Amino acid sequence: MTLRQQFSLLTSLLVVVLLAGNLLLTISNGREYFQNQLNARAYDAATSLALSMSQVPADDDVQLQRLMDVLFDRGFFASIELEPVSGAPLHRRSREALASQPAPQWFRDSVSFDLMPAEADVTSGWQRLGTVRVISHPDFAYRDLWNMVRAELIWFAWVLLGALLVMHLLLGWLFRPINRVERQALAICEKDWQVQEDIPRARELQRMVLAMNKMVLKLKSIFSEQSTMTEKLREESFSDTQTGLLNRRGFDERLDHILMRDDEHSGLLVLLQLAEFAAFNQRHGRQAGDDVLALLGRELQQSLVDYGVTLAGRRSGSDFAVYIPATDRTQASEMLQLLHNELQTSVLSKRQGLVFHLGGVFLQGNKSDPVHALSCADAALRQAQRYPESAARLYESSAGGVEWTAGEWRQLLQEALAANAVELLFLPVLSNQDRHLKQFEVFSRLEWQGQVMSAARFWPMVEQHQLTARYDANIVAQVLRLLSKTAPLENVRYCINIAPASVLDESFHQQLQALFSEAPELAAHIALEVPEPALNGIEHALARLAMLLRPYGVGLGVDQVGTGMLAFSYLQRLPLDYIRIDGSFSRGLSAAQDRRFFIQSMVQIAHNLDLQVLGEGVEEGADVEVLSATGVDGLSGYYFCRPMVTLQDAHHWRSHQA
């Protein structure tokens, strides 16, 4: 029961008690009044009748009866009796004085009149002839008393309704600040720090609103401080302050995560070196050199923005490293040359008086040695440095798989999508509390013409040929079809990664809405997630998509958290359900105190915003133990299980592990 209802009920009870007391008092006073009137009337009638009978001879019974009838026929008396000294008594009695019921029977049973017989002596001279007894009839009293009570009940009912209406309006006005405080509290849960500007005048409500505003500002300050501290820790540990890129440690750890995991990788590793940069500093000054490095960092970030999830870092001085997803050696060679041309025509043009060289190596397979990969890229860099002008070289010994042209890739992808050749894999995400299932991460690969290709290999071509929206919609539709055949597990979500380009595609939004409209009972088991590094360009579109899908119960998450350079304030701007810490933070976590502190800080920030935090990529027992101690809500990785090909196997694995 709401407080307003309680106030209304209390007011109603108070009014009813007051009115009931007043009504009882009215009935009591009315009964006393009418009773006295009836007894007085009976006494007057008895005296008058006795006086009239005293003038009639004692033996004239007819005249005596006439006198009694005259008085009785008026209907005010229930009984008139003459008891002579000698002889038979004469009497008149009546059960009802009115043609209709004067009052309800329950009222007559509840209210009774104590009517006393009025007596008077009939005399002749000094001789007593008899006694007259008269009793008044109560019907008229019941009628008048009931009419009075009924009128008062009607009046009381109107008073009660009026009081309730006034109370409703008054409580509505008084509770407006409380309702605003409630909305303010709910807004905090939605990561919206609202401060009330309209302060009520009532002292108690004013103090409540001011206290709530103070709490909101304090929470906002705490969140901002935590976010700033965590962002600063990330920058100091993994970022180069001069260029805004990853530092050597940050780049190497994420490159190790990509190359050393069991999943297939496919990409281009590039080393960039500015020739004779020390001499440039001496000629133009250190500030000019710092400006060039900062411009180069921004140019690299801008050049790589169209390649999806990439890595770019400054290894030392004038040495930089870049990793770009690539499908095959042909595409890697084109990317390397394109990067060279973009740098040569922008920040590192000949007008700057700087010469730079690029050395790249195409990497494809499982568990490549990062040291060997960097050595190959360094060997290609040495080949490029043989030329006095800026140059780029791809490591010649890099052996790729089957080489296709861009047109052949496009045809392959279109045919594979048309034939539903996309194969899904399911990786369990376990609760940190009891190791029960929380989610399944849904991965995909292509099986085409006898070859099985992971997303790391073909995804760059999906992006290049603008097929991301079609591919992502195909994955969502396939997951829904599987769940319609194999019932989803209770309280388990199936998480699907969607590309940034898909989020920006309005037609993709409509496709998702249509898919979830066809299977609304399954939509609540689906979660969509996007990579953190791409949020800067898609945040508004992602918010629109989230609002569009929220009625269906579709969850929203952010993947690869910690790898982007976006401030963590996006956590309160977007309607998220969870975040997933990038696997590069989990690898070797037991020996990295700063990464452990970073994850703990992210857990605190997310939990303050009612978001779940998930860790991924764990492969060692020591890392699992440390990651669990940070307070994350869920974990996943090859330590627990490898991705499973069928949904039935995934569900069976759950029942086997529980």
C-alpha positions in Angstrom: 0.0 0.0 0.0 1.4 3.4 -1.0 1.9 6.2 1.5 -0.8 8.2 -0.3 -3.2 5.3 0.1 -2.3 5.1 3.7 -2.9 8.8 4.3 -6.2 8.5 2.4 -7.3 5.5 4.4 -6.3 7.2 7.7 -8.2 10.4 6.7 -11.3 8.3 5.7 -11.2 6.4 9.0 -10.9 9.7 11.0 -13.8 11.3 9.1 -15.9 8.1 9.5 -15.2 7.9 13.2 -16.1 11.6 13.7 -19.2 11.3 11.6 -20.2 8.0 13.3 -19.8 9.6 16.7 -21.8 12.6 15.7 -24.5 10.3 14.2 -24.7 8.2 17.4 -25.0 11.4 19.5 -27.7 12.7 17.2 -29.6 9.4 17.4 -29.3 9.4 21.2 -30.4 13.0 21.6 -33.2 12.5 19.1 -34.4 9.3 20.8 -34.4 11.1 24.2 -36.3 14.1 22.8 -39.0 12.0 21.0 -39.4 9.8 24.0 -40.1 12.7 26.2 -42.5 14.2 23.7 -44.4 10.9 23.4 -44.7 10.5 27.2 -45.7 14.1 27.6 -48.3 13.8 24.9 -49.7 10.6 26.5 -50.0 12.4 29.9 -51.8 15.3 28.3 -54.2 13.0 26.5 -54.9 11.0 29.6 -55.6 14.1 31.7 -57.9 15.6 29.0 -59.7 12.4 28.4 -60.2 11.8 32.2 -61.6 15.3 32.6 -64.1 14.8 29.7 -65.2 11.4 31.1 -65.8 13.0 34.5 -68.8 14.9 32.8 -70.4 11.6 31.6 -72.5 9.4 33.8 -70.6 6.3 34.8 -73.1 3.9 33.3 -73.1 5.6 29.9 -70.7 3.2 28.2 -71.6 4.5 24.7 -70.6 8.0 25.4 -67.4 6.9 27.1 -66.4 4.9 24.1 -67.1 7.8 21.8 -64.8 10.0 23.8 -62.1 7.3 23.6 -62.6 6.9 19.8 -62.3 10.6 19.2 -58.9 10.6 20.8 -57.8 7.2 19.4 -58.7 8.0 15.8 -56.1 10.7 15.6 -53.6 7.9 15.4 -51.1 9.2 17.9 -51.7 6.5 20.5 -51.1 2.8 20.6 -53.4 2.1 23.5 -56.2 3.9 25.4 -57.9 2.0 28.3 -60.6 2.9 30.9 -60.6 0.7 33.9 -63.8 1.5 36.0 -64.0 0.9 39.7 -66.7 -1.6 38.9 -67.6 -3.3 35.7 -65.7 -4.4 32.6 -62.8 -2.2 31.3 -63.0 -0.4 28.0 -59.9 -0.2 25.7 -58.6 0.7 22.2 -55.3 -0.6 20.8 -53.5 -0.2 17.4 -50.4 -2.0 16.1 -49.6 0.5 13.3 -50.2 4.2 13.1 -49.0 4.7 9.5 -50.0 2.9 6.3 -46.3 2.4 5.4 -43.3 1.3 7.3 -42.0 4.4 9.2 -38.4 3.1 9.3 -36.4 0.0 8.4 -36.9 -2.9 10.7 -33.2 -3.0 11.6 -33.4 0.7 12.7 -36.5 0.0 14.8 -34.7 -3.0 16.4 -31.7 -0.8 17.1 -33.5 2.2 18.5 -36.2 1.6 21.1 -38.4 4.0 23.0 -39.2 3.6 26.7 -42.8 4.7 26.7 -44.5 5.0 30.1 -48.3 4.5 30.4 -49.9 7.9 31.4 -52.7 7.5 34.0 -55.5 9.9 35.1 -58.4 9.4 37.5 -62.0 9.8 36.3 -64.1 11.3 39.1 -67.6 12.6 39.7 -67.5 15.1 42.5 -65.5 13.5 45.3 -66.2 10.0 44.0 -63.6 8.1 42.0 -65.2 6.4 39.0 -62.1 4.7 37.3 -58.6 5.2 35.8 -57.7 6.1 32.2 -54.4 4.8 30.8 -52.9 6.2 27.6 -49.7 5.0 25.7 -48.4 7.0 22.7 -47.7 5.2 19.4 -43.9 5.4 18.4 -44.4 5.1 14.6 -44.3 8.9 14.1 -41.2 9.2 16.3 -39.5 6.4 14.3 -40.5 8.2 11.0 -39.2 11.6 12.1 -36.0 10.1 13.7 -35.3 8.0 10.6 -35.7 10.9 8.3 -33.4 13.0 10.4 -30.8 10.2 10.5 -31.1 9.5 6.7 -30.6 13.2 5.9 -27.6 13.3 8.1 -26.1 10.2 6.5 -26.5 11.7 3.1 -24.8 14.9 4.3 -22.0 12.8 5.9 -21.5 10.9 2.7 -21.0 14.1 0.8 -18.7 15.4 3.4 -16.6 12.2 3.3 -16.4 12.3 -0.5 -15.4 16.0 -0.4 -12.8 15.3 2.3 -11.3 12.4 0.2 -11.2 14.7 -2.9 -9.5 17.5 -1.0 -7.1 15.0 0.6 -6.3 13.5 -2.8 -5.5 16.9 -4.3 -3.6 18.0 -1.2 -1.5 14.8 -1.1 -0.8 15.1 -4.8 0.6 18.5 -4.2 2.5 17.5 -1.1 3.9 14.3 -2.7 5.2 16.0 -5.9 8.7 16.4 -4.3 8.6 12.8 -3.1 7.7 11.6 -6.6 10.6 13.7 -8.0 12.9 12.2 -5.4 11.7 8.7 -6.5 12.4 9.6 -10.2 15.8 11.0 -9.1 16.7 7.7 -7.4 15.6 5.7 -10.4 17.6 8.0 -12.6 20.7 7.2 -10.5 20.2 3.5 -11.3 20.1 4.5 -15.0 23.4 6.4 -14.5 21.7 9.8 -14.9 22.8 12.3 -12.2 19.7 14.5 -11.9 19.6 17.5 -9.4 16.3 18.9 -8.5 16.0 22.7 -9.0 12.5 23.1 -7.6 13.0 23.0 -3.8 9.7 22.6 -1.8 8.9 25.1 0.9 7.8 22.6 3.6 10.8 22.2 5.9 10.8 18.4 6.1 10.4 18.0 2.3 13.0 20.7 1.7 15.5 18.9 3.8 14.8 15.6 2.1 15.2 17.1 -1.4 18.4 18.9 -0.5 19.8 15.8 1.1 19.0 13.8 -2.1 20.7 16.5 -4.2 23.7 16.4 -2.0 23.9 12.6 -2.3 23.6 12.8 -6.2 26.4 15.3 -6.4 28.5 13.1 -4.1 27.9 10.0 -6.1 28.6 11.8 -9.3 31.9 13.1 -7.8 32.8 9.6 -6.6 32.1 8.1 -10.0 34.1 10.9 -11.7 37.0 10.4 -9.4 37.0 6.6 -9.9 36.7 7.0 -13.6 39.5 9.6 -13.7 41.7 7.5 -11.5 41.1 4.4 -13.6 41.6 6.3 -16.9 44.9 7.7 -15.5 46.0 4.3 -14.5 45.3 3.0 -18.0 47.1 5.9 -19.6 50.2 5.6 -17.3 50.4 1.8 -17.7 49.5 1.3 -21.3 49.6 4.6 -23.2 52.2 6.9 -24.5 51.5 10.5 -23.4 53.4 12.1 -26.3 51.4 10.4 -29.1 48.3 9.1 -27.5 49.1 5.6 -28.8 49.9 2.5 -26.8 53.3 2.4 -25.2 55.6 -0.5 -25.8 54.2 -2.6 -22.9 50.6 -2.0 -23.9 51.2 -2.8 -27.5 53.3 -6.0 -26.7 50.7 -7.3 -24.3 47.8 -6.9 -26.7 49.8 -8.3 -29.6 50.7 -11.3 -27.4 47.0 -11.8 -26.6 46.2 -11.8 -30.3 49.0 -14.1 -31.5 49.3 -16.5 -28.6 45.7 -17.5 -28.1 44.4 -20.7 -29.7 42.0 -18.8 -32.0 43.2 -18.2 -35.5 44.6 -14.8 -36.3 45.2 -13.1 -39.6 46.7 -9.7 -39.8 49.6 -7.4 -40.8 52.3 -6.4 -38.3 54.1 -3.2 -39.3 57.2 -1.5 -37.8 57.7 2.2 -38.6 60.9 4.1 -37.9 61.8 7.7 -38.6 65.3 8.0 -40.0 67.8 10.4 -38.3 65.2 11.7 -35.9 67.8 12.8 -33.4 69.4 15.0 -36.1 65.9 16.5 -36.8 65.6 17.4 -33.1 69.0 19.1 -33.1 68.1 21.1 -36.2 64.6 22.2 -35.3 64.5 21.8 -31.5 62.9 19.2 -29.3 59.5 20.9 -29.3 59.3 20.5 -33.1 60.2 16.9 -32.8 57.6 16.4 -30.1 55.0 18.0 -32.4 55.9 15.7 -35.2 55.5 12.7 -33.0 52.1 13.9 -31.7 50.9 14.6 -35.3 52.2 11.1 -36.4 50.2 9.5 -33.5 47.0 11.3 -34.6 47.6 10.4 -38.2 48.1 6.7 -37.4 44.9 6.7 -35.4 43.0 8.4 -38.2 44.5 6.1 -40.9 43.5 2.9 -39.0 40.0 4.0 -38.0 38.4 2.2 -41.1 40.1 -1.1 -40.3 38.1 -2.1 -37.3 39.9 -3.3 -34.2 43.6 -2.4 -34.7 46.7 -1.8 -32.6 49.0 1.2 -32.8 51.8 2.0 -30.4 55.1 3.8 -29.9 57.8 1.3 -29.0 60.6 3.9 -28.3 61.8 7.3 -29.5 61.0 7.3 -33.2 59.9 3.6 -33.5 56.3 2.7 -33.9 54.3 -0.5 -34.4 51.0 -1.2 -36.0 48.8 -4.3 -36.2 45.9 -4.4 -38.8 43.6 -7.3 -39.4 44.1 -8.6 -42.9 42.6 -11.5 -44.8 45.6 -12.6 -46.9 49.0 -11.6 -48.0 47.6 -9.7 -51.0 45.5 -7.5 -48.8 48.3 -7.1 -46.3 50.6 -5.8 -49.1 47.9 -3.3 -50.2 47.4 -2.1 -46.7 51.1 -1.6 -46.2 51.4 0.5 -49.3 48.3 2.5 -48.6 49.6 3.3 -45.1 52.9 4.4 -46.6 51.2 6.6 -49.1 49.0 8.3 -46.5 51.9 9.1 -44.2 54.0 10.3 -47.1 51.3 12.7 -48.2 50.5 14.1 -44.8 52.5 14.4 -41.6 55.7 12.8 -43.0 55.8 14.5 -46.3 59.1 15.6 -47.9 58.5 19.1 -46.8 59.0 18.0 -43.2 62.5 16.9 -44.1 61.9 13.5 -42.6 62.5 10.0 -44.1 60.6 7.0 -42.7 60.6 3.3 -43.5 58.0 0.6 -43.0 58.6 -3.1 -42.6 55.7 -5.5 -42.4 54.9 -9.2 -42.0 51.7 -11.0 -42.7 50.7 -13.3 -39.9 48.1 -16.1 -40.1 47.6 -19.2 -38.0 47.3 -20.2 -34.4 49.7 -19.3 -31.6 52.4 -17.4 -33.4 55.5 -16.4 -31.5 55.4 -12.6 -31.0 59.1 -12.4 -30.7 59.6 -14.1 -34.1 56.8 -12.0 -35.6 58.6 -8.8 -34.5 61.9 -10.1 -35.8 60.4 -10.8 -39.2 58.9 -7.3 -39.3 62.2 -5.9 -38.2 64.0 -7.8 -41.1 61.5 -6.2 -43.5 62.2 -2.8 -42.0 66.0 -3.3 -42.6 65.2 -4.1 -46.2 63.3 -0.9 -46.6 66.1 1.1 -44.9 68.4 0.2 -47.7 66.7 2.9 -49.7 67.6 6.5 -48.9 64.0 7.7 -49.6 60.9 6.6 -47.6 60.0 3.0 -48.5 57.9 0.1 -47.3 58.6 -3.6 -47.6 56.7 -6.7 -46.8 58.6 -9.7 -45.4 59.1 -12.0 -48.3 59.1 -15.3 -46.3 55.6 -14.7 -45.0 53.6 -17.6 -46.2 49.9 -17.2 -46.4 47.1 -19.6 -47.3 45.0 -19.5 -50.4 45.2 -16.1 -52.1 42.1 -14.6 -53.6 41.5 -11.3 -55.2 39.1 -8.7 -53.7 36.4 -9.7 -56.3 36.8 -13.3 -55.5 36.5 -12.6 -51.8 33.3 -10.6 -52.4 31.8 -13.4 -54.4 32.8 -16.0 -51.8 31.2 -14.1 -49.0 28.0 -13.4 -50.8 27.6 -17.0 -51.8 28.5 -18.2 -48.3 25.8 -15.9 -46.8 23.2 -16.9 -49.3 23.9 -20.6 -48.6 23.9 -20.0 -44.8 27.5 -21.4 -44.6 28.2 -19.5 -41.5 28.9 -21.9 -38.6 28.3 -20.8 -35.0 30.4 -21.7 -32.0 29.4 -21.3 -28.3 31.8 -20.4 -25.5 30.4 -20.6 -21.9 30.7 -17.7 -19.5 30.5 -18.9 -15.9 29.4 -17.1 -12.8 32.2 -16.1 -10.5 30.1 -17.1 -7.5 29.1 -20.7 -8.2 30.5 -21.5 -11.6 27.0 -21.8 -13.1 26.3 -20.6 -16.6 25.6 -16.9 -17.1 26.1 -16.5 -20.9 27.3 -18.1 -24.1 29.6 -16.0 -26.3 28.6 -16.7 -29.9 31.5 -16.9 -32.4 31.3 -17.6 -36.1 33.4 -19.1 -38.9 32.9 -19.9 -42.5 33.0 -23.4 -43.9 33.3 -23.0 -47.7 34.5 -25.4 -50.3 36.2 -27.7 -47.8 38.0 -24.8 -46.0 37.2 -23.6 -42.4 38.0 -19.9 -42.0 37.9 -18.1 -38.7 36.5 -14.6 -38.5 40.0 -13.2 -38.0 40.8 -14.3 -41.5 37.7 -13.3 -43.5 36.3 -10.4 -41.4 38.6 -7.6 -43.0 37.0 -8.5 -46.3 33.5 -8.4 -44.8 34.2 -4.8 -43.7 35.9 -3.9 -47.0 33.0 -5.0 -49.1 30.4 -3.4 -46.6 28.7 -6.7 -45.8 28.8 -6.3 -42.0 25.1 -5.5 -41.5 24.1 -8.4 -43.7 26.5 -10.8 -41.9 25.5 -9.7 -38.4 21.8 -10.0 -39.2 22.5 -13.5 -40.5 24.1 -14.4 -37.2 21.2 -13.1 -35.1 18.7 -14.8 -37.3 20.6 -18.1 -37.1 20.9 -17.9 -33.3 17.1 -17.3 -33.0 16.4 -20.3 -35.3 18.6 -22.5 -33.1 16.9 -21.3 -30.0 13.4 -22.0 -31.5 14.5 -25.6 -32.0 16.5 -26.0 -28.8 14.9 -24.1 -25.9 17.2 -21.6 -24.3 18.5 -22.2 -20.8 16.8 -20.2 -18.0 18.6 -17.0 -17.0 21.2 -17.5 -19.7 22.0 -14.9 -22.5 23.5 -15.6 -25.9 25.9 -12.8 -26.6 26.5 -11.8 -30.2 29.2 -9.3 -31.3 28.0 -6.8 -33.9 30.2 -4.6 -36.0 30.4 -0.8 -35.6 29.4 -0.4 -39.2 26.2 -2.4 -38.5 25.3 -0.1 -35.6 25.5 2.9 -38.0 23.2 1.2 -40.5 19.6 2.2 -40.0 18.4 -0.7 -42.2 20.2 -3.1 -39.8 18.1 -1.6 -36.9 14.9 -2.4 -38.8 16.1 -5.9 -39.6 16.8 -6.6 -35.9 13.4 -5.2 -34.9 11.7 -7.5 -37.4 13.6 -10.5 -36.2 12.8 -9.9 -32.6 9.2 -9.1 -33.4 8.9 -12.6 -34.9 10.3 -14.3 -31.8 9.6 -12.0 -28.8 9.8 -14.9 -26.4 13.5 -15.5 -27.4 14.6 -11.9 -27.6 15.2 -11.6 -23.8 17.8 -14.3 -24.1 19.9 -12.3 -26.6 22.5 -9.8 -25.9 24.4 -7.6 -28.4 27.8 -6.2 -27.8 30.2 -3.8 -29.5 33.9 -3.2 -29.1 35.0 -0.4 -26.9 37.5 1.1 -29.3 34.7 1.8 -31.8 32.3 3.6 -29.3 33.6 7.1 -30.1 32.0 7.1 -33.6 28.9 5.0 -32.9 27.7 6.0 -29.4 24.6 8.0 -30.5 23.6 5.3 -33.0 24.1 2.6 -30.4 21.9 4.5 -27.9 19.1 4.6 -30.6 19.5 0.9 -31.3 19.3 0.1 -27.6 16.1 2.2 -27.1 14.6 0.4 -30.2 15.3 -3.0 -28.8 14.8 -2.4 -25.1 11.0 -3.3 -25.3 12.0 -6.8 -26.5 14.4 -7.3 -23.5 17.5 -7.5 -25.6 20.7 -6.9 -23.5 23.5 -4.6 -24.5 27.2 -4.9 -23.6 30.6 -3.6 -24.5 33.4 -5.9 -25.4 37.2 -5.4 -25.3 36.9 -2.9 -22.4 40.2 -1.3 -21.6 41.5 -1.2 -25.1 39.9 2.0 -26.2 40.9 5.5 -25.4 37.4 6.7 -24.7 36.7 8.1 -21.2 34.7 5.7 -19.1 31.8 8.2 -18.7 30.2 6.4 -21.6 29.2 3.8 -19.0 26.6 6.1 -17.5 25.5 7.5 -20.9 24.6 4.2 -22.5 21.9 1.8 -21.3 24.3 -1.1 -20.8 23.8 -4.4 -19.0 27.4 -5.6 -18.8 30.9 -4.9 -19.8 33.5 -7.5 -20.8 37.2 -6.8 -19.9 39.5 -7.5 -22.8 41.4 -10.8 -22.6 44.8 -9.0 -22.9 44.2 -7.9 -19.2 43.6 -11.5 -18.1 46.6 -13.1 -19.7 49.4 -13.3 -17.1 47.2 -11.4 -14.6 48.8 -13.2 -11.6 52.1 -11.5 -12.3 50.7 -8.0 -13.1 49.7 -5.9 -10.1 48.7 -2.8 -12.1 46.4 -4.8 -14.4 44.8 -6.4 -11.3 44.2 -2.9 -9.8 42.8 -1.7 -13.2 40.3 -4.6 -13.3 39.3 -4.0 -9.6 38.7 -0.3 -10.4 36.6 -1.2 -13.4 34.5 -3.6 -11.2 33.9 -0.8 -8.7 32.9 1.7 -11.3 30.6 -0.8 -13.1 29.0 -2.1 -9.9 28.3 1.5 -8.8 26.3 1.8 -12.0 24.6 -1.6 -11.6 26.5 -3.1 -14.5 27.9 -6.6 -14.5 31.6 -7.1 -15.3 32.9 -10.2 -17.2 36.4 -11.4 -17.7 37.5 -13.3 -20.7 40.5 -15.1 -22.2 41.7 -16.9 -19.1 43.8 -20.0 -19.8 45.8 -20.5 -16.6 44.6 -21.5 -13.2 46.6 -18.8 -11.4 45.0 -16.1 -13.6 41.5 -17.5 -12.9 42.2 -17.3 -9.2 43.4 -13.7 -9.3 40.6 -12.6 -11.7 38.0 -14.1 -9.5 39.4 -12.2 -6.5 39.0 -8.9 -8.3 35.2 -9.2 -8.0 34.1 -9.8 -11.6 30.7 -11.4 -12.1 31.7 -13.9 -14.7 34.7 -15.6 -16.4 35.3 -17.3 -19.7 38.3 -18.8 -21.5 39.9 -22.0 -22.7 40.8 -22.8 -19.1 37.2 -23.9 -18.7 36.2 -25.0 -22.1 36.8 -24.5 -25.8 34.0 -23.2 -28.1 31.5 -25.9 -28.9 30.1 -26.3 -32.4 26.5 -27.3 -31.5 24.0 -25.7 -29.1 23.0 -29.1 -27.8 26.6 -29.8 -26.8 26.9 -26.4 -25.1 23.7 -27.1 -23.1 24.9 -30.6 -22.2 28.2 -29.2 -21.1 26.3 -27.0 -18.6 24.4 -29.9 -17.1 27.6 -31.9 -16.9 29.5 -29.1 -15.1 26.7 -27.9 -12.7 
